[in-house]
Each structure stands twice: as C-alpha cells, then as structure tokens.
Amino acid sequence: MAMTRAHPHRGAIRTSIATVCLSGTLEDKLAAAAAAGFDGVEIFENDLIASPASPEEVGRLCADLGLSIELYQPFRDFEAVDEDRLHGGLRRAERKFDVMERLGTSTMLVCSTVSPHAVDDDELAATQLRTLAERAARRGIRIAYEALAWGRFVDTWARSWDVVRRGDHPALGLCLDSFHVLSREPSPAGIAGIPGEKLFFLQLADAPQLSMDVLQWSRHHRLFPGQGAFDLATFLRDVLDTGYSGPLSLEVFNDVFRQSDPNRTAVDAMRSLRTLDEAVEHRHRAATTERAAARPAEATATGPAAGQAAGQAAGALPVAPELTGHAFTELGVDAHSAARVERTLATMGFAHRGQHRSKPVQLWQQGTARVLLNTVGAGDEPGGIAEVRALAVDSVDPASSARRAEALLAPVLPRTRGTAEADLSSVAAPDGTAVFFCRSGAEDHTGWLSDFILTGTEPAGGTGLTRTDHVALTQPFDWFDEASLFYRSVLGLEPHHDTEYAAPFGLMRSRAMTDDERSVRIALNSTLLRRGEWAPGVPDPQHIAFATDDIFGTALAMRERGGEILPVPDNYYDDLDARLALDPDLIARMRACDVLYDQDEHGAFFHLYTEMLGSRVFFEVVQRVGGYAGYGSVNAPVRMAAHRRSRLARR
C-alpha cells in the first residue's frame, strides 16, 4: 500500500514518518508505519534510547517490515562554540555515528544551536560544521543542517543555507522543515534556487495559525498536511523544483497524536501525504498549462497532451467527483425512540414514503430532504437510542468516489445486499459514521430509491422544508482534525467557518466542511476539553438541518401539527434588540415562534430547533437570506442550555 510512485517533477516519491509522530514503544511505532504503507522512518533518538532492542535489532526489524531508516535525529547544540566544547561535540558525534552504522542509516539531522555558550558567528559555525561533515564522510554519513525557528542565531532557512554554503563540503547539506520555514515566513521566496543535491532532507508538518511562542506552537500544535493553515502545496512544489530526490517525511509534534492509537494516526498521516501530493500535482499541471499557453501556437501543440500524459503516468488519485447534494441521512433508532422520532418528522411535514425491501428501514421525505429510520433493537439509553448512523451524498460518479475513498485508506464497510438491490458503496468516517456515495435520480443499479417499496403516502402539504441544509456531527476531541482531513480528502470538501465559543459546559470548536457550491455541508463540532462525569444531558449531540424559504410559515405549520419547538428565553430577544436594533415586529415574530437569528456582511440566518429526540439527535430548520453561509454558532450556547433545561424537566 506504499505511496511510492512516479512523479512528473522527478523520479519515485518515497514516504517517511518520524517516530516522534506516533504513540507507543519504538516497536509499536515501526509496526504502525509499515502497516500504513510508509517506505521509511526517521528514528527519533529518545525512542531508540528507551528501546531494549539493540541498534542492530532495530535495523533488522525495520528491514523485515519493509522500512528504510531515512534519518537519525536530533543532534543538538554543536556549532559556533569554543574549542573545548567543539571537542566534546565531536566526541559525542562519533558515538552517534557508531549508532547510525549499527542501525544502517546514513543521514543525521543537526539542529541549529540554542546553546547559551554559542556565539553569533556564521563563519565559525560553517567551519565547525565542515569539520563534522569531514568526520561523517569518512564513515559514509551525511549531515543535514536544519534551522530551528527558535534557534539562538540561525533561525531561518536562508541563514542555514548560507552556513551550509560557507561550509562547502559534499557531506554537508540542508534539511528543510516546513514548520520552521512557514512559521517564520508564510510565503518564502528563493527555496527553488537551492541546488537539489544540497537539499539532503525534507520534513513536512502543517499547523493552525496561532499567535503564540513559536517553540510552544511547534511542540504542541503541529498537524499533518491538510489539517492546518500552511500553504504546503506551494512549499512542496518549490522544494521539488530544486530537484530534491529524498523522501517526503512527516515530523509532527502533537499532544493528541502522541497519546492516540499509532495505527490510526499512521493511516491519518499517510492520507495527508497522498492528499498533499495530489494538491502539488494540480499546481504542477496548472503551471504547465499556463506556460504552454504563453508559448507560440506551434510550440504548444504537444504541451497539454504531454502534461496530461505526465499526470496519467503519475498514477494520481481518482479526482473527487462533483457532489450535488445530500441524498439521505440515516438515523439508528430503537423501540423507545422510534415512535417519537416518527411523530416529530410527521409534525415537520415529512411523509413515510417507503419501506426497505429487506431491511427494517423506513424512508421519510419532504422535498429532496430524506431521512432513513433504521430500527436497531432495544437499548438502555434514557429516552432510547437515536443517532446518526450514516450519511449519503449524491455524486455524479459514485464508483469514482468510492475508488478515491479506498485509495485514501478509508475503511470500506461490508454490506449485505438483497436481490436486485442497489450496489451502494460506503466507507467509515473517523467517528464510525458510514458515508455512502450514490445517485438519487439514477434508474440503474445505483438508484437506491428503488430499494424501497412505496407506501403510497403523500405529504399533506408539508411545512415548506425543501432539502437538507447540513448535517452536524460531534467528534471526539482527539479525532477532530482527523475527521476534517477525511472529509476534505475523501469527499473533496473544504473547511470554512472555524469558530470557538464558550458554551455552558466548556469551550466548543466548530468547523464546516463544504463543496464549492454549498450543495453538501457537514458541520464538525467538538469540545476542546472534557473531564469527569459533569456534562450536558447529551455530551455528543448530532443534528440534521433542513432548509426552508419561510421559517415563520414553517414554524406555524409545525405547531399546527403539534410540533415541539425548543423554547428560547426572553433574555435572548432582549439582547438581540440591544445588539442589532432589528425591526420590532421582526423580533416579535421571532419571539413568538422561538426563532433564533444571526447576520453577517453577506446576509442573514434564521433558525429553530426541535426538542432532543432519544439519546443524541435533534432537528434544525434554517432559512438563509442573501449570501449568508455560516451556521449561527453564536446561538449554540443558547440552544445547549435550552436542551439541558428541557431534558431535566422531562426527567
């Protein structure tokens, strides 16, 4: 399952991961890296020191697992010191060279010094690094010099490159780490000018944009590519343009990753590299096309064809097919919650349209909004089980969507299928939710609606709901970034509207994943910290939001049918009036219908909620006005407190 393949920039790509990225013992980490398909590893010195295995045994284990040892690291605080400290540093280096020979690796990472004993003298640093490189070369070892973003003197890639050039030795080269580069210089210029043969190693990490001490930022908040805010595609393209021929290696320091299942983390890491490689591929093709368009017509006749052939030869991922909407959301319900969920859907104007031919699954529909109710048996949850078990997206090419998901290491879910039933593909999201790819309007074997025997029930006018606006899923804190990368890479969605807000039960984090047309919206939520048993009545809520063009008409229609809309306190509307000075009649209508409100420079957002249904689920009704694309997260604390009061009252 290794990613090694041809690349239009150069020859074969090799992948590597630093053992510091993963949790567990060194043996656990190596096994996880191999199982995820990595070609090699960086051995972090602390992992080796804590291992009972000798360097020779570690080397043999790596070979048995199909892993090369690409780098030994880190070697710290060596250069720009007095003669006595230089002598001690060289002795220390020779001992590490012994270890490297026993491991069977030939590149050592040397970090720029942070020692208080060092002096600000690049010429002295270069001379001493040259001495180190001379000793390393006698033993077939290379020195990769890296500028730490918090280095005492050498803290930028440009200055480390200047030191390497001054050192002028074949065994002395540069290590570029995307975090150290991009945390200091978001758009670095000049990297492509480094000779490829002098770039010995590349380390990749993403990170969120934070305003904090760079050392703490690095030690606790690095992420895998695609999970943060760095422009890694441009950075990697520039590195590849140098002619760099080493592996793409991940070095991520993160408190969550270092406590998580290493097998799961390694798969997440490999998915991130494959997605990054695809992004670089797209940049390369775009640049090739742009250059070809600028040439005379006779010179461009073979340009696009050549670029297309290069892309095909590269064995790129299947392109993420266009998504056209939410096909359905499946709720798992038990005997306790089923009746209440059915009653709530009916009051919202949904009709029970069909029964699955071979499974205990009902189809409820209004407009193109579809909810499947899957009876899962009895449970012991207060109020019964009700949770999102699956979501389905309409894809213009479901088969290609499924192939892409599998190529990105998404677990394929087994599925029993009756005679003549649709052959639907599904994969597991990080939180276990099944994700289906389908075509709701298809008449062939992918037409999943034909699996239902129609009940003949027609909606009695409905309540004005037209479609599914979004599905909101609460993620375990440790899986939030993994889930974001999953939906970004597998479905081709992009992150929007990152927010953090103080809720009644702690700080919450929210991120929306959407396609360009906003036809598919998945909102991911998480608590930033949860400890002990004290929590809201529903610690991990989920909900489905349905769109309407007239929220007040929908609210009144729901109440006429006996629908229960979550009560909103008067204090909320008093504050709304004070903050926004809205029309008094509009506020009165919102107060009467328990409708909440948000606005931005693009438009406005009206929304209401149902009571909690069973263990985890509730419904939302939304109306978007103008270009508003958010989710009303400013109102989430009000909703959470109201749901808590409601559940306590019911008990």
C-alpha positions as CSV (number, residue, x, y, z in Angstrom):
1,M,0.0,0.0,0.0
2,A,3.1,2.2,-0.1
3,M,2.7,5.6,-1.9
4,T,6.0,5.3,-3.9
5,R,5.2,6.2,-7.5
6,A,6.4,8.2,-10.4
7,H,6.1,12.0,-10.2
8,P,6.2,14.5,-13.1
9,H,8.7,16.6,-11.2
10,R,11.2,13.8,-10.6
11,G,11.5,10.1,-10.2
12,A,9.9,8.0,-7.5
13,I,8.4,9.5,-4.4
14,R,9.3,7.8,-1.1
15,T,7.3,8.4,2.1
16,S,8.6,8.6,5.6
17,I,7.4,9.4,9.1
18,A,9.3,10.4,12.2
19,T,8.7,8.0,15.1
20,V,8.0,11.1,17.3
21,C,4.7,11.5,15.4
22,L,3.3,8.2,16.9
23,S,2.4,6.9,20.3
24,G,3.8,3.8,21.9
25,T,7.1,2.0,22.0
26,L,9.5,2.1,19.1
27,E,8.3,-1.4,18.1
28,D,4.7,-0.1,18.1
29,K,5.6,2.9,16.0
30,L,7.5,0.9,13.4
31,A,4.7,-1.6,13.0
32,A,2.1,1.1,12.6
33,A,4.3,3.0,10.0
34,A,4.7,-0.2,8.0
35,A,1.0,-1.2,8.2
36,A,0.0,2.3,6.9
37,G,2.3,1.9,3.8
38,F,5.2,4.1,4.6
39,D,8.5,3.4,2.9
40,G,10.8,4.6,5.7
41,V,11.1,6.2,9.1
42,E,13.1,8.8,10.9
43,I,14.4,7.3,14.1
44,F,13.9,9.8,17.0
45,E,16.8,9.3,19.4
46,N,14.6,9.2,22.5
47,D,12.6,6.3,21.0
48,L,15.8,4.3,20.5
49,I,17.2,5.0,23.9
50,A,14.0,3.7,25.5
51,S,14.0,0.5,23.5
52,P,15.5,-2.7,24.8
53,A,16.4,-3.7,21.3
54,S,20.0,-3.1,20.1
55,P,20.5,-0.8,17.1
56,E,21.2,-3.9,15.0
57,E,17.9,-5.5,16.1
58,V,16.1,-2.3,15.3
59,G,17.7,-2.2,11.9
60,R,16.7,-5.8,11.2
61,L,13.1,-5.2,12.4
62,C,12.8,-2.2,10.0
63,A,14.1,-4.4,7.2
64,D,11.7,-7.1,8.0
65,L,8.8,-4.6,8.0
66,G,10.0,-3.2,4.6
67,L,11.1,0.1,6.2
68,S,14.3,2.0,5.4
69,I,15.8,4.2,8.1
70,E,16.0,7.6,6.4
71,L,17.3,9.8,9.2
72,Y,18.6,9.7,12.7
73,Q,17.7,12.7,14.8
74,P,18.3,15.1,16.5
75,F,21.9,16.1,17.1
76,R,21.7,19.4,19.1
77,D,23.9,22.4,20.1
78,F,27.0,21.6,18.2
79,E,28.2,24.7,16.2
80,A,29.7,28.1,16.9
81,V,31.4,27.2,20.2
82,D,34.8,27.4,21.7
83,E,37.5,24.7,21.2
84,D,36.7,22.7,24.4
85,R,33.0,22.5,23.6
86,L,33.8,21.6,20.0
87,H,36.0,18.7,21.1
88,G,33.1,17.5,23.3
89,G,30.7,17.8,20.4
90,L,32.9,15.9,18.0
91,R,33.3,13.1,20.6
92,R,29.5,12.9,21.0
93,A,29.1,12.9,17.2
94,E,31.4,9.9,16.8
95,R,29.4,7.9,19.3
96,K,26.2,8.7,17.4
97,F,27.9,7.7,14.1
98,D,28.6,4.4,15.7
99,V,24.9,4.0,16.5
100,M,23.9,5.0,13.0
101,E,26.3,2.4,11.5
102,R,24.7,-0.2,13.6
103,L,21.2,0.9,12.6
104,G,22.1,1.1,9.0
105,T,21.3,4.7,8.3
106,S,23.5,7.4,6.7
107,T,21.9,10.8,7.3
108,M,22.0,12.7,10.7
109,L,19.9,15.8,11.4
110,V,21.8,18.6,13.1
111,C,19.6,21.4,14.5
112,S,20.8,24.9,14.7
113,T,22.1,25.6,18.2
114,V,20.1,27.1,21.0
115,S,23.0,26.9,23.5
116,P,23.9,29.9,25.6
117,H,27.5,29.0,25.0
118,A,27.3,29.6,21.3
119,V,28.4,32.8,19.6
120,D,26.9,34.8,16.7
121,D,29.5,33.9,14.1
122,D,28.2,32.2,10.9
123,E,31.8,31.7,9.6
124,L,32.8,29.8,12.8
125,A,29.6,27.8,12.6
126,A,30.3,26.8,9.0
127,T,33.9,25.9,9.8
128,Q,32.9,23.6,12.7
129,L,30.1,22.0,10.6
130,R,32.6,21.3,7.9
131,T,34.8,19.6,10.4
132,L,31.8,17.5,11.5
133,A,31.0,16.7,7.8
134,E,34.6,15.6,7.2
135,R,34.4,13.1,10.0
136,A,31.0,11.9,8.9
137,A,32.1,11.4,5.3
138,R,34.9,9.1,6.4
139,R,32.1,6.8,7.6
140,G,29.7,7.2,4.7
141,I,27.4,9.6,6.7
142,R,25.9,12.9,5.7
143,I,25.0,15.9,7.9
144,A,21.6,17.6,7.2
145,Y,21.6,21.0,8.9
146,E,18.3,22.5,10.0
147,A,17.4,26.0,11.2
148,L,15.1,25.8,14.2
149,A,12.6,28.7,14.2
150,W,13.7,29.4,17.7
151,G,17.4,28.9,17.0
152,R,19.6,31.3,19.0
153,F,21.2,32.8,15.9
154,V,20.4,30.6,12.9
155,D,16.6,30.7,12.9
156,T,15.6,31.0,9.2
157,W,16.1,28.6,6.3
158,A,18.0,31.3,4.3
159,R,20.6,31.7,7.1
160,S,21.0,28.0,7.5
161,W,21.6,27.7,3.7
162,D,24.2,30.4,3.9
163,V,26.0,28.5,6.7
164,V,25.9,25.3,4.6
165,R,27.3,27.1,1.5
166,R,30.1,28.5,3.6
167,G,30.9,25.1,5.0
168,D,31.3,23.9,1.4
169,H,31.6,20.1,1.9
170,P,29.9,17.3,-0.1
171,A,28.7,15.6,3.1
172,L,27.1,18.8,4.5
173,G,23.6,19.8,3.2
174,L,20.4,21.3,4.3
175,C,17.3,19.9,6.0
176,L,14.1,22.0,5.3
177,D,11.3,21.6,7.8
178,S,8.0,23.2,6.6
179,F,7.1,24.2,10.2
180,H,10.3,26.0,10.8
181,V,10.1,27.7,7.4
182,L,6.5,28.7,7.2
183,S,6.1,29.7,10.9
184,R,8.6,32.4,10.2
185,E,7.9,33.2,6.6
186,P,4.4,32.2,5.3
187,S,5.5,32.8,1.6
188,P,9.2,32.1,1.4
189,A,11.0,33.2,-1.7
190,G,14.1,31.6,-3.1
191,I,13.8,28.0,-2.0
192,A,13.6,26.7,-5.6
193,G,17.0,28.2,-6.1
194,I,18.7,25.7,-3.7
195,P,20.7,23.1,-5.7
196,G,18.8,19.8,-5.3
197,E,22.0,17.9,-4.4
198,K,22.5,20.1,-1.4
199,L,19.0,19.6,0.0
200,F,19.5,16.4,2.0
201,F,16.2,16.0,3.7
202,L,12.6,17.4,3.8
203,Q,10.3,17.3,6.8
204,L,6.6,18.2,6.5
205,A,4.1,19.5,9.1
206,D,1.1,21.7,9.0
207,A,-0.2,23.9,11.8
208,P,-3.1,26.2,12.7
209,Q,-2.5,29.9,12.6
210,L,-1.8,30.8,16.2
211,S,-0.3,33.9,17.9
212,M,2.0,32.3,20.5
213,D,5.6,31.5,21.3
214,V,6.9,29.6,18.3
215,L,8.5,26.8,20.4
216,Q,5.2,26.1,22.2
217,W,3.4,26.3,18.8
218,S,5.8,23.7,17.4
219,R,5.9,21.3,20.3
220,H,2.1,21.1,20.9
221,H,0.2,22.2,17.8
222,R,1.7,20.8,14.6
223,L,-0.7,18.8,12.4
224,F,-0.5,16.6,9.4
225,P,-0.7,18.3,5.9
226,G,-4.2,19.4,5.1
227,Q,-5.2,19.8,8.7
228,G,-3.8,23.3,9.3
229,A,-3.4,26.6,7.6
230,F,0.0,26.5,5.9
231,D,0.3,26.6,2.1
232,L,2.2,23.3,1.9
233,A,1.3,22.7,-1.7
234,T,3.3,25.7,-2.8
235,F,6.1,25.0,-0.4
236,L,6.5,21.4,-1.6
237,R,6.3,22.4,-5.2
238,D,9.2,24.8,-4.7
239,V,11.2,22.1,-2.9
240,L,10.5,19.6,-5.7
241,D,11.6,22.2,-8.3
242,T,15.1,22.1,-6.7
243,G,15.4,18.5,-7.9
244,Y,15.2,17.2,-4.4
245,S,15.4,13.4,-4.5
246,G,14.8,12.3,-0.9
247,P,11.6,11.2,0.8
248,L,8.6,13.2,1.8
249,S,8.8,12.8,5.6
250,L,6.4,13.8,8.3
251,E,7.6,15.3,11.5
252,V,4.7,16.3,13.7
253,F,4.8,17.1,17.4
254,N,1.3,17.0,18.7
255,D,-0.1,16.1,22.2
256,V,-3.1,14.2,20.7
257,F,-1.1,12.1,18.3
258,R,1.4,11.1,21.0
259,Q,-1.5,9.6,23.0
260,S,-3.5,8.1,20.2
261,D,-3.6,4.6,18.7
262,P,-0.4,4.6,16.5
263,N,-2.1,2.6,13.8
264,R,-4.9,5.0,13.4
265,T,-2.5,8.0,13.5
266,A,-0.2,6.4,10.8
267,V,-3.2,5.9,8.5
268,D,-4.2,9.6,9.0
269,A,-0.6,10.6,8.3
270,M,-0.5,8.6,5.0
271,R,-3.8,10.0,3.9
272,S,-2.4,13.5,4.5
273,L,0.6,12.8,2.3
274,R,-1.5,11.4,-0.6
275,T,-3.8,14.4,-0.5
276,L,-0.8,16.8,-0.4
277,D,0.8,15.1,-3.3
278,E,-2.4,15.5,-5.3
279,A,-2.5,19.2,-4.5
280,V,1.1,19.6,-5.7
281,E,0.2,17.6,-8.8
282,H,-2.7,20.1,-9.5
283,R,-0.3,23.1,-9.1
284,H,2.2,21.5,-11.4
285,R,-0.4,20.9,-14.1
286,A,-1.8,24.4,-13.8
287,A,1.7,25.9,-14.1
288,T,2.5,23.7,-17.1
289,T,-0.7,24.7,-18.8
290,E,-0.1,28.4,-18.1
291,R,3.5,28.1,-19.5
292,A,2.2,26.3,-22.6
293,A,-0.5,28.9,-23.2
294,A,2.2,31.6,-23.2
295,R,4.2,29.9,-26.0
296,P,3.7,30.3,-29.7
297,A,1.0,28.0,-31.2
298,E,3.4,25.8,-33.0
299,A,5.3,25.2,-29.7
300,T,2.3,24.3,-27.7
301,A,0.8,21.6,-29.9
302,T,2.1,18.9,-27.7
303,G,2.2,20.8,-24.4
304,P,-1.2,20.0,-22.9
305,A,-1.1,16.4,-24.2
306,A,2.3,16.0,-22.7
307,G,1.1,17.4,-19.4
308,Q,-1.9,15.1,-19.5
309,A,0.2,12.1,-20.2
310,A,2.5,13.0,-17.3
311,G,-0.5,13.2,-15.0
312,Q,-1.7,9.8,-16.1
313,A,1.7,8.3,-15.7
314,A,2.0,9.7,-12.2
315,G,-0.8,7.3,-11.1
316,A,-2.7,10.2,-9.4
317,L,-5.7,9.7,-7.1
318,P,-9.1,9.5,-8.8
319,V,-10.3,13.0,-8.9
320,A,-13.0,13.8,-6.4
321,P,-16.3,13.7,-8.4
322,E,-18.7,16.6,-8.1
323,L,-21.2,16.3,-5.3
324,T,-24.7,17.6,-5.9
325,G,-26.4,17.3,-2.5
326,H,-27.3,15.2,0.5
327,A,-29.0,12.0,-0.7
328,F,-30.2,10.9,2.8
329,T,-29.2,10.8,6.4
330,E,-29.8,7.6,8.3
331,L,-30.8,7.5,11.9
332,G,-30.5,4.4,14.1
333,V,-33.5,4.3,16.4
334,D,-34.8,1.7,18.9
335,A,-38.2,0.8,20.1
336,H,-38.2,3.6,22.8
337,S,-37.2,6.4,20.4
338,A,-38.7,5.3,17.1
339,A,-42.3,6.5,17.8
340,R,-41.1,9.9,19.0
341,V,-38.8,10.4,16.0
342,E,-41.6,9.4,13.6
343,R,-44.0,11.7,15.3
344,T,-41.6,14.6,15.1
345,L,-40.9,14.0,11.4
346,A,-44.6,14.0,10.8
347,T,-45.1,17.3,12.6
348,M,-42.3,18.8,10.5
349,G,-44.2,17.8,7.3
350,F,-42.3,14.6,6.4
351,A,-44.2,11.7,4.9
352,H,-43.4,8.0,5.4
353,R,-42.8,7.3,1.7
354,G,-41.4,3.8,1.6
355,Q,-40.2,0.6,3.4
356,H,-36.9,-1.1,2.5
357,R,-37.4,-4.4,0.7
358,S,-35.1,-6.4,3.0
359,K,-34.1,-4.2,6.0
360,P,-36.0,-2.7,8.9
361,V,-35.6,0.8,7.3
362,Q,-38.2,3.5,6.7
363,L,-37.9,6.3,4.2
364,W,-39.3,9.7,5.3
365,Q,-39.2,12.5,2.7
366,Q,-40.2,16.1,2.2
367,G,-38.9,17.9,-0.9
368,T,-35.5,16.4,-1.5
369,A,-34.8,16.1,2.2
370,R,-34.7,12.4,3.1
371,V,-34.3,10.7,6.5
372,L,-34.0,6.9,6.9
373,L,-35.1,5.4,10.1
374,N,-33.2,2.1,10.8
375,T,-34.6,0.1,13.8
376,V,-31.6,-1.2,15.7
377,G,-33.3,-3.0,18.5
378,A,-33.7,-2.2,22.2
379,G,-31.2,-0.2,24.2
380,D,-30.7,1.0,27.7
381,E,-30.3,4.7,26.9
382,P,-32.7,7.0,28.7
383,G,-35.3,8.0,26.2
384,G,-34.0,5.4,23.7
385,I,-31.3,5.3,21.1
386,A,-31.4,7.9,18.3
387,E,-28.2,8.7,16.5
388,V,-26.8,9.4,13.0
389,R,-25.6,6.1,11.7
390,A,-24.9,7.1,8.1
391,L,-25.0,10.0,5.7
392,A,-25.1,9.7,1.9
393,V,-24.0,12.3,-0.7
394,D,-25.2,12.4,-4.3
395,S,-22.1,12.1,-6.6
396,V,-22.0,12.4,-10.3
397,D,-19.8,9.3,-10.3
398,P,-20.4,7.2,-7.2
399,A,-17.9,4.5,-8.3
400,S,-15.1,7.0,-8.7
401,S,-16.0,8.5,-5.3
402,A,-15.7,5.0,-3.8
403,R,-12.4,4.3,-5.5
404,R,-11.0,7.6,-4.3
405,A,-12.1,6.9,-0.7
406,E,-10.4,3.5,-0.8
407,A,-7.2,5.0,-2.3
408,L,-7.2,7.4,0.6
409,L,-7.3,4.4,3.1
410,A,-10.9,4.9,4.2
411,P,-12.2,1.6,5.6
412,V,-14.6,0.0,3.3
413,L,-17.7,-1.2,5.1
414,P,-19.2,-4.6,4.4
415,R,-22.8,-4.5,3.4
416,T,-25.4,-7.2,2.8
417,R,-27.4,-6.7,-0.3
418,G,-30.6,-8.3,-1.4
419,T,-31.6,-9.5,-4.9
420,A,-31.8,-6.6,-7.4
421,E,-31.0,-4.0,-4.7
422,A,-28.7,-1.1,-5.3
423,D,-25.0,-1.8,-5.1
424,L,-24.1,1.1,-2.8
425,S,-20.5,1.7,-1.6
426,S,-19.8,3.0,1.8
427,V,-16.8,3.8,3.9
428,A,-16.3,4.6,7.6
429,A,-15.6,8.2,8.7
430,P,-13.2,8.5,11.7
431,D,-16.1,8.6,14.2
432,G,-17.6,5.4,12.7
433,T,-20.3,7.2,10.7
434,A,-21.0,5.4,7.4
435,V,-20.6,7.6,4.3
436,F,-22.4,6.4,1.2
437,F,-21.9,7.6,-2.4
438,C,-25.0,7.3,-4.6
439,R,-27.2,8.9,-7.4
440,S,-30.7,9.6,-6.1
441,G,-32.1,10.1,-9.6
442,A,-30.4,7.1,-11.2
443,E,-32.6,4.3,-12.7
444,D,-29.8,1.7,-12.9
445,H,-28.3,-0.4,-10.0
446,T,-27.0,2.7,-8.3
447,G,-30.6,4.0,-7.9
448,W,-31.0,3.4,-4.2
449,L,-34.6,4.7,-4.0
450,S,-35.8,1.7,-6.0
451,D,-34.8,-0.4,-2.9
452,F,-37.9,0.9,-1.1
453,I,-41.5,-0.3,-1.5
454,L,-43.6,2.8,-1.7
455,T,-46.3,3.2,0.9
456,G,-48.4,5.4,-1.2
457,T,-48.4,8.1,1.5
458,E,-48.2,11.6,0.0
459,P,-47.2,14.6,2.0
460,A,-50.3,16.5,3.2
461,G,-49.0,19.9,2.1
462,G,-45.7,19.7,4.1
463,T,-44.4,22.6,6.1
464,G,-42.2,24.2,3.5
465,L,-39.0,22.2,4.0
466,T,-37.1,21.8,0.7
467,R,-33.9,20.0,1.3
468,T,-31.2,19.0,3.7
469,D,-29.1,22.1,4.5
470,H,-26.4,20.4,6.6
471,V,-25.6,17.5,8.9
472,A,-23.8,18.3,12.2
473,L,-21.7,15.7,13.9
474,T,-19.9,16.0,17.2
475,Q,-16.4,14.5,17.1
476,P,-14.3,13.2,19.9
477,F,-11.7,15.8,20.6
478,D,-8.8,13.5,19.6
479,W,-10.4,12.9,16.2
480,F,-11.5,16.4,15.2
481,D,-8.5,17.1,12.9
482,E,-8.6,13.6,11.5
483,A,-12.2,14.0,10.6
484,S,-11.6,17.3,8.9
485,L,-8.9,15.7,6.7
486,F,-11.1,12.8,6.0
487,Y,-14.0,14.9,4.6
488,R,-11.5,17.2,2.8
489,S,-9.6,14.5,1.1
490,V,-12.2,11.8,0.6
491,L,-15.2,13.9,-0.4
492,G,-13.3,16.9,-1.8
493,L,-14.8,19.3,0.7
494,E,-13.1,22.4,2.1
495,P,-13.0,23.8,5.6
496,H,-14.9,27.0,6.4
497,H,-16.2,29.0,9.4
498,D,-13.7,27.8,12.0
499,T,-15.1,29.1,15.3
500,E,-14.6,28.6,19.0
501,Y,-17.2,29.7,21.5
502,A,-17.8,29.4,25.3
503,A,-20.8,27.1,25.9
504,P,-22.4,26.2,29.2
505,F,-20.3,23.1,29.5
506,G,-16.9,24.3,28.2
507,L,-15.2,25.7,25.2
508,M,-16.5,24.3,21.9
509,R,-14.9,24.1,18.5
510,S,-16.7,24.1,15.2
511,R,-15.7,23.7,11.5
512,A,-17.9,23.4,8.4
513,M,-16.8,21.2,5.5
514,T,-18.5,22.2,2.2
515,D,-18.1,21.9,-1.5
516,D,-17.7,25.0,-3.7
517,E,-21.4,25.2,-4.5
518,R,-22.5,24.6,-0.8
519,S,-24.6,21.7,-2.0
520,V,-23.1,19.4,0.7
521,R,-22.4,20.8,4.1
522,I,-21.1,18.8,7.1
523,A,-20.5,20.7,10.3
524,L,-18.0,19.2,12.7
525,N,-18.1,20.1,16.4
526,S,-16.0,19.1,19.4
527,T,-15.4,20.1,23.0
528,L,-11.9,21.3,23.5
529,L,-11.6,19.6,26.9
530,R,-13.9,17.3,28.8
531,R,-13.1,15.7,32.1
532,G,-15.2,13.8,34.6
533,E,-18.9,13.0,34.5
534,W,-20.2,16.5,34.6
535,A,-21.5,17.2,31.1
536,P,-24.7,18.3,29.3
537,G,-27.6,16.0,29.1
538,V,-26.3,14.9,25.7
539,P,-22.5,15.0,25.6
540,D,-22.1,14.3,21.9
541,P,-25.2,15.7,20.1
542,Q,-25.9,15.3,16.4
543,H,-28.5,17.0,14.3
544,I,-29.9,17.4,10.8
545,A,-30.7,20.8,9.5
546,F,-33.5,21.3,6.9
547,A,-33.8,24.3,4.7
548,T,-37.0,26.4,4.2
549,D,-37.7,29.6,2.3
550,D,-40.2,30.8,5.0
551,I,-39.2,29.9,8.5
552,F,-42.1,31.6,10.2
553,G,-44.6,29.8,7.9
554,T,-42.7,26.5,8.7
555,A,-42.8,27.2,12.4
556,L,-46.5,27.9,12.4
557,A,-47.3,24.8,10.3
558,M,-45.2,22.7,12.7
559,R,-47.1,24.0,15.7
560,E,-50.5,23.4,14.0
561,R,-49.4,19.7,13.6
562,G,-48.4,19.5,17.3
563,G,-44.7,20.0,16.8
564,E,-42.5,20.8,19.8
565,I,-40.1,23.7,19.1
566,L,-37.3,24.3,21.6
567,P,-38.2,27.3,23.8
568,V,-35.9,30.3,23.6
569,P,-35.7,32.6,26.7
570,D,-36.9,36.2,26.5
571,N,-33.4,37.4,27.6
572,Y,-32.2,36.3,24.2
573,Y,-34.6,38.6,22.3
574,D,-33.9,41.5,24.6
575,D,-30.2,41.1,23.9
576,L,-30.9,40.7,20.1
577,D,-32.8,44.0,20.2
578,A,-29.9,45.8,22.1
579,R,-27.2,44.5,19.8
580,L,-28.7,44.7,16.4
581,A,-31.7,47.1,16.6
582,L,-33.8,44.9,14.4
583,D,-37.4,45.8,13.4
584,P,-39.6,45.4,16.5
585,D,-42.2,43.5,14.5
586,L,-39.5,41.0,13.3
587,I,-38.2,40.4,16.8
588,A,-41.8,39.9,18.0
589,R,-42.3,37.3,15.3
590,M,-39.1,35.5,16.2
591,R,-40.1,35.6,19.9
592,A,-43.5,34.1,19.1
593,C,-42.0,31.3,17.0
594,D,-38.8,30.6,19.1
595,V,-36.7,31.5,16.1
596,L,-33.0,32.5,16.6
597,Y,-31.1,34.9,14.4
598,D,-27.6,35.7,13.1
599,Q,-26.3,38.1,10.4
600,D,-23.0,39.0,8.7
601,E,-22.0,41.3,5.9
602,H,-23.4,38.9,3.3
603,G,-26.9,38.2,4.7
604,A,-29.0,36.8,7.5
605,F,-29.8,33.5,9.1
606,F,-33.0,32.4,10.8
607,H,-33.2,29.0,12.6
608,L,-35.1,27.0,15.1
609,Y,-34.7,23.6,16.8
610,T,-36.8,20.7,17.9
611,E,-36.5,19.1,21.3
612,M,-33.9,16.4,21.8
613,L,-35.0,13.0,20.4
614,G,-33.7,9.9,22.2
615,S,-30.0,9.7,23.0
616,R,-28.3,12.2,20.7
617,V,-30.4,13.6,17.9
618,F,-32.4,16.7,17.2
619,F,-33.5,18.6,14.1
620,E,-33.0,22.2,13.0
621,V,-34.9,24.3,10.5
622,V,-32.9,27.1,8.7
623,Q,-33.5,29.9,6.4
624,R,-30.6,31.6,4.7
625,V,-31.1,35.1,3.3
626,G,-28.7,36.7,0.8
627,G,-25.2,35.2,0.9
628,Y,-25.1,34.1,4.5
629,A,-23.0,30.9,4.6
630,G,-22.5,30.4,8.3
631,Y,-24.3,28.3,10.9
632,G,-25.4,30.6,13.6
633,S,-22.8,29.3,16.0
634,V,-23.2,32.5,18.1
635,N,-26.6,31.0,19.2
636,A,-25.2,27.5,20.1
637,P,-24.8,28.2,23.8
638,V,-28.5,29.3,24.0
639,R,-29.5,26.1,22.3
640,M,-27.4,23.9,24.5
641,A,-28.7,25.5,27.7
642,A,-32.3,25.1,26.4
643,H,-31.8,21.5,25.6
644,R,-30.4,20.9,29.1
645,R,-33.4,22.5,30.8
646,S,-35.8,20.6,28.6
647,R,-34.2,17.2,29.3
648,L,-34.1,17.9,33.1
649,A,-37.8,18.9,33.0
650,R,-38.7,15.7,31.2
651,R,-36.9,13.6,33.8
